[in-house]
Amino acid sequence: MANNKKYFFGDTEVSREDKIKKVNEVFDSVAKRYDIMNDILSLGAHRLWKEILVNSISNIISSRREFHYLDLACGTGDIGYKLLDKKLKNINVLMMDINETMLEQAIKRKEYCQHKKSIGFIVSDAENIPLANNSIDCITIAFGIRNVASIENALVEINRVLKCGGKFLCLEFSNVEVPLLKKFYGFYSKNIIPEIGSYIVKDRSSYQYLVESIERFPKQDELTDLFTKSGFINSKYTNLSGGIACIHSGWKM
């Protein structure tokens, strides 16, 4: 049977291979200023969103047994480091990203020396996780699932790797549900974000892709349905900042 699935890099239809290649090129371009750009573009809000995500992870950690955590599309590793900074016991953190340049930035962070005994690094993407079935207690992906070639394939792979009783959390930009905020955010995204990217990183196209990929991303209910179809139970979401971002979660049983 022919594969009729379409792949998009922003608004441009591309082959699966080209999407993977182009996304990798985006993060090669922005890696060195990735963190500062996140601060500027979100006015620091991404730190609050990520703290909420980290607290959701820490709430399911038991000090009585070893806890295996995987952060997909980890970028510069800020979420994994935030979790380790909580000084919870018996945590093993795996940071995985398809882009080696981003992982290099994670290793350069000051937190690495403090936590390196508890961290492993993997170069791969969310559709191809090189770990055994039923081996991880909790998996997260923050602002990364938009960039995979197939969200459906990634969700199935994440479900495979999770232990029974394990939890998956996805932090991602979403559909703004507050009318006035939606109007402002739409203007800001289309007109301001690419210009900031052009000025600071000298790369307008990467941030134009960011805006287009957010607009194409499934809305809250649509992504919840994909979670359920991929085998997760009790799938739900929590809007952050009026829906600018959203945390989706599901359990493997």
C-alpha positions as CSV (number, residue, x, y, z in Angstrom):
1,M,0.0,0.0,0.0
2,A,1.4,3.4,-0.9
3,N,2.3,5.8,1.8
4,N,0.2,8.9,1.1
5,K,1.2,10.8,4.3
6,K,2.3,14.4,3.7
7,Y,5.2,16.0,5.5
8,F,5.6,19.7,6.1
9,F,8.5,21.9,7.0
10,G,6.5,24.9,8.2
11,D,4.0,25.6,5.4
12,T,6.2,23.9,2.7
13,E,5.4,20.3,1.7
14,V,8.6,18.2,1.7
15,S,9.7,14.6,1.8
16,R,10.1,12.8,5.1
17,E,13.9,12.9,4.6
18,D,14.0,16.6,3.8
19,K,11.9,17.5,6.9
20,I,14.4,15.6,9.1
21,K,17.3,17.3,7.4
22,K,15.8,20.8,7.5
23,V,14.8,20.6,11.1
24,N,18.4,19.5,12.0
25,E,19.7,22.5,10.1
26,V,17.4,24.8,12.0
27,F,18.8,23.7,15.3
28,D,22.4,23.7,14.1
29,S,21.8,27.4,13.3
30,V,20.2,28.5,16.6
31,A,21.9,26.2,19.1
32,K,24.4,28.6,20.5
33,R,21.7,31.2,21.3
34,Y,18.8,28.9,21.8
35,D,18.3,29.6,25.5
36,I,18.6,33.4,25.3
37,M,16.2,33.4,22.3
38,N,13.7,31.4,24.4
39,D,13.9,34.0,27.1
40,I,13.4,36.9,24.7
41,L,10.7,35.4,22.6
42,S,8.6,34.1,25.5
43,L,9.4,37.1,27.8
44,G,10.8,34.4,30.2
45,A,7.5,32.5,30.3
46,H,9.1,29.3,29.1
47,R,10.9,29.0,32.4
48,L,7.6,29.0,34.3
49,W,6.1,26.5,31.9
50,K,9.1,24.2,32.3
51,E,9.0,24.5,36.0
52,I,5.4,23.3,36.0
53,L,6.4,20.4,33.8
54,V,9.3,19.5,36.2
55,N,7.0,19.6,39.2
56,S,4.6,17.2,37.4
57,I,7.6,14.8,37.0
58,S,8.8,15.1,40.5
59,N,5.3,14.4,41.9
60,I,5.4,10.8,40.5
61,I,8.9,9.9,41.7
62,S,9.2,7.5,44.5
63,S,12.3,7.6,46.7
64,R,12.0,3.9,47.4
65,R,13.2,2.7,43.9
66,E,15.3,3.8,41.0
67,F,13.5,6.2,38.6
68,H,14.4,6.2,35.0
69,Y,13.6,9.4,33.1
70,L,14.0,10.2,29.5
71,D,13.8,13.8,28.0
72,L,13.3,13.7,24.3
73,A,14.3,16.6,22.1
74,C,16.1,17.7,25.2
75,G,17.8,20.7,23.5
76,T,20.3,22.3,26.0
77,G,19.1,20.0,28.8
78,D,17.4,22.6,31.0
79,I,14.5,20.4,32.0
80,G,16.7,17.5,33.0
81,Y,18.9,19.7,35.0
82,K,15.9,21.4,36.7
83,L,14.8,17.9,37.8
84,L,18.2,17.0,39.1
85,D,18.5,20.3,41.0
86,K,15.5,19.1,43.1
87,K,17.9,16.6,44.7
88,L,15.5,13.8,44.5
89,K,17.0,10.3,45.2
90,N,17.7,7.5,42.8
91,I,17.1,9.4,39.5
92,N,18.7,8.4,36.2
93,V,18.3,11.0,33.5
94,L,18.7,10.3,29.8
95,M,18.8,13.4,27.5
96,M,18.1,12.6,23.9
97,D,18.2,14.8,20.9
98,I,18.6,14.3,17.1
99,N,20.9,17.3,17.0
100,E,24.5,16.8,18.3
101,T,25.1,20.6,18.4
102,M,22.3,21.0,20.9
103,L,23.7,18.2,23.0
104,E,27.0,19.9,23.0
105,Q,25.4,22.9,24.5
106,A,23.8,20.7,27.2
107,I,27.2,19.4,28.1
108,K,28.7,22.9,28.3
109,R,26.1,24.1,30.8
110,K,27.5,24.7,34.3
111,E,25.1,22.2,35.8
112,Y,26.7,19.3,33.9
113,C,29.7,19.0,36.2
114,Q,27.5,18.8,39.3
115,H,25.1,16.2,37.8
116,K,27.2,14.3,35.2
117,K,27.1,11.0,37.1
118,S,23.3,10.9,36.9
119,I,23.1,11.8,33.1
120,G,23.4,9.9,29.9
121,F,23.2,11.3,26.4
122,I,21.7,9.8,23.3
123,V,21.7,11.1,19.7
124,S,18.5,10.0,18.1
125,D,15.0,11.2,17.3
126,A,11.6,10.5,19.0
127,E,10.6,8.0,16.3
128,N,13.6,5.9,16.9
129,I,14.4,5.6,20.6
130,P,17.3,3.1,21.1
131,L,16.0,1.7,24.4
132,A,14.3,-1.5,25.4
133,N,10.5,-2.0,25.7
134,N,9.1,-1.1,29.1
135,S,12.3,0.4,30.4
136,I,11.5,4.1,31.3
137,D,9.3,5.4,34.2
138,C,8.6,8.8,32.7
139,I,9.2,10.4,29.3
140,T,8.8,14.1,28.4
141,I,9.2,16.2,25.3
142,A,9.2,19.9,25.4
143,F,8.7,22.0,22.3
144,G,10.0,19.1,20.2
145,I,7.1,17.0,19.0
146,R,6.2,19.6,16.4
147,N,9.6,18.9,14.7
148,V,9.3,15.1,14.3
149,A,8.4,13.8,10.9
150,S,5.5,11.8,12.3
151,I,3.8,12.7,15.6
152,E,1.8,9.4,15.4
153,N,5.0,7.3,15.0
154,A,6.7,9.1,17.9
155,L,3.8,8.5,20.2
156,V,3.7,4.8,19.5
157,E,7.5,4.6,20.0
158,I,7.2,6.5,23.3
159,N,4.5,4.2,24.5
160,R,6.7,1.2,23.6
161,V,9.6,2.4,25.7
162,L,7.5,3.4,28.8
163,K,7.0,0.9,31.6
164,C,3.5,-0.2,32.4
165,G,2.3,2.5,34.8
166,G,4.7,5.0,33.2
167,K,3.8,8.6,32.3
168,F,4.3,10.7,29.2
169,L,4.2,14.5,29.3
170,C,4.4,16.8,26.3
171,L,4.9,20.5,26.7
172,E,4.2,22.3,23.4
173,F,2.9,25.5,21.9
174,S,-0.8,25.2,21.3
175,N,-4.0,26.9,20.2
176,V,-4.6,30.2,22.2
177,E,-8.2,30.0,23.5
178,V,-8.5,33.6,24.9
179,P,-9.8,35.8,22.0
180,L,-7.9,39.1,22.7
181,L,-4.7,37.2,23.6
182,K,-5.1,35.1,20.4
183,K,-5.3,38.3,18.3
184,F,-2.2,39.8,19.9
185,Y,-0.3,36.5,19.9
186,G,-1.1,36.0,16.2
187,F,0.3,39.4,15.3
188,Y,3.4,38.9,17.5
189,S,4.1,35.5,16.1
190,K,3.8,36.5,12.4
191,N,5.4,39.9,12.5
192,I,7.8,40.1,15.5
193,I,9.3,36.6,16.1
194,P,10.9,36.3,12.7
195,E,12.3,39.8,12.9
196,I,13.8,39.1,16.3
197,G,15.4,35.9,14.9
198,S,16.8,37.9,12.0
199,Y,18.3,40.6,14.3
200,I,19.8,38.4,17.1
201,V,20.6,35.1,15.4
202,K,20.9,36.4,11.8
203,D,18.5,33.7,10.8
204,R,15.0,34.8,10.0
205,S,14.0,31.6,8.2
206,S,14.4,29.4,11.2
207,Y,12.1,31.5,13.3
208,Q,9.6,31.8,10.4
209,Y,9.6,28.0,10.5
210,L,8.9,28.1,14.2
211,V,5.8,30.2,13.7
212,E,4.5,28.1,10.8
213,S,5.1,24.8,12.7
214,I,3.1,26.1,15.6
215,E,0.2,27.1,13.3
216,R,0.2,23.6,11.8
217,F,0.4,21.8,15.1
218,P,-2.7,19.8,16.2
219,K,-5.1,21.7,18.6
220,Q,-5.5,20.5,22.2
221,D,-8.4,18.0,21.5
222,E,-6.7,16.7,18.4
223,L,-3.5,15.9,20.2
224,T,-5.4,14.3,23.0
225,D,-7.1,12.0,20.5
226,L,-3.7,11.1,19.1
227,F,-2.5,10.1,22.6
228,T,-5.5,7.8,23.0
229,K,-5.1,6.2,19.6
230,S,-1.4,5.5,20.4
231,G,-2.4,3.5,23.5
232,F,-2.2,6.0,26.3
233,I,-5.0,6.1,28.9
234,N,-6.4,9.1,30.9
235,S,-5.1,11.4,28.3
236,K,-5.7,15.1,29.2
237,Y,-4.2,18.5,28.8
238,T,-3.7,21.7,30.8
239,N,-3.5,25.1,29.1
240,L,-0.7,27.5,30.1
241,S,-0.9,31.2,29.6
242,G,-4.3,31.0,27.9
243,G,-3.2,28.2,25.6
244,I,0.0,29.7,24.2
245,A,1.5,26.6,25.6
246,C,-0.1,23.4,26.9
247,I,1.0,20.3,28.8
248,H,-0.5,17.0,27.5
249,S,-0.2,13.9,29.6
250,G,-1.1,10.2,29.3
251,W,-0.3,6.9,31.1
252,K,0.7,3.6,29.8
253,M,-1.2,0.6,31.2
